[in-house]
């Protein structure tokens, strides 16, 4: 048994800086996906609300995190009415 570092990507062997960025993107896309699912609307309705093509909503719902930058995820969360807070430790 191995004790986790607290970042699954670092545990999988990614460099610490890369693992930190990957974890940040995962956290953001999960928050966005939860918010969109909570609304219970069709993908096209969500796309219209956020001002993006329906395919972008599909990518969020299918967890295609590699297609999004941190900046883009923060912007989409903002458009969805969510506040993103950053903590550095």
Secondary structure, 3 states (H helix, E strand, C coil): CCCCCCCHHHHCCCCHHHHHHHHHHHHHHHHHHHHHHHHCCCHHHHHHHHCCCHHHHHHHHCCCHHHCCHHHHHHHHHHCCCCCCCCCC
